[in-house]
Amino acid sequence: MAATGEAFERLIQIMETLRSEKGCEWDRSQTHESLKPYLIEEAYELLDAIDEKNDERMAEELGDVLLQVVFHSQIAKERGAFDIVKVLQILNEKLIRRHPHVFGDSPGYSYEQWEKIKAQEKGSKKSSAIGGLNKALPALSLARRIQENAAAVGFDWPDVSGAIEKVKEEIKELEEAMKDGNSKSVEEELGDLLFAVVNVARFSNVDPEVALRRSIEKFATRFAMVEHFAKERGLELKRLTLEQLDALWEEAKGGE
């Protein structure tokens, strides 16, 4: 524990130095708002390291995420709002409060109890079993979260087959909306389809956000191969027919 405390204290001192008049111009110019994209970026880089099962990179990316916490805390301290100690105190108290089955006399963990404690913390009367909408979450993650809360009180399909049938139903409704040419209806039905797909992901224990990101990366990799093949053969993508492009795509898939 002594080594942990020393390392953490050293990090705090480094950040204070970087933000001081003798520190780094870039670090001094940052605000809570300007750092927002970096926090998101670092979080996704950590997810990528986890997917790679690369422990060395994971340790580095965890440090980058921690840096963002310390950075924001230092800026808040300079504003006279709070400091890193306050952040840690709030976190410690929250962990103890949300685990009465470990630190209290509750008989065991339950998802309903966890959600009830969270609602009480936020001063919410929790009029709905699914809780409030955390609009800070990406839409796919928010959909999964809402579905988990609904499932906790029994509002759920018995198994994944019901979720899959719902996807098929939503596809038909989307096709009908597209035939009518009503853009609002298309948007609504497309949203329903995405929500239904998230349900399938949840039943399959797949994070829809991660699954979509992997598909995006896979598409980008294959498209780069298509461009490479075309360049090797002196072909210009814009002049190729859909059939020719599809043939290159299948070749890229086979070369993975």
Secondary structure, 3 states (H helix, E strand, C coil): CHHHHHHHHHHHHHHHHHHCCCCCHHHHHCCHHHHHHHHHHHHHHHHHHHHHCCHHHHHHHHHHHHHHHHHHHHHHHHHCCCCHHHHHHHHHHHHHHCCHHHHCCCCCCCHHHHHHHHHHHCCCCCCCCCCCCCCCCCHHHHHHHHHHHHHHCCCCCCCHHHHHHHHHHHHHHHHHHHHHCCHHHHHHHHHHHHHHHHHHHHHCCCCHHHHHHHHHHHHHHHHHHHHHHHHHCCCCHHHCCHHHHHHHHHHHHHCC
